[in-house]
Amino acid sequence: MNIKSSQTLVEEAQKVIETLSVNDVKELAKNKEITLIDVRDIRELWKEGTIENSKHIPRGMLEFWLDPESSYYKTNKIKDIKKMVLFCALGWRSALATKSLVDMGFTNIAHVAGGFDALKKSGFKIIEKKKK
């Protein structure tokens, strides 16, 4: 079987989506121009925490929670959202997620180069995510 690799999919996505540096994200966050969205699995958040003031929308539910026609639609998930900036652990899942949302018609969207790891290293405040 001849399939595209996941790395190829990420590279193709990166050609057509907006990728922000951590410094770009810091500036936009400081000016309250973005909504950070953590697309990592909930177990990653429990283990490592998340960025303060970010919203969590797991990668597996992203398209469904943001689609008003889906039975899984979450009305309040994108209420009052400015530019959506997605992040995952390293930036691969968020690149694919951003491309998927662009394909759905979202326009004010980007992802973070280096993901949570880069945000954490650059000094973004990490908060604990407790199990419910």
Secondary structure, DSSP 8 states (H G I E B T S, - for coil): -----HHHHHHHHHTTS-EE-HHHHHHHHHTT-EEEEE-S-HHHHHHH-EETT-EE--GGGHHHHH-TTSTT--GGGSTT--EEEEE-SSSHHHHHHHHHHHHHT--SEEEETTHHHHHHHTT--EE-----
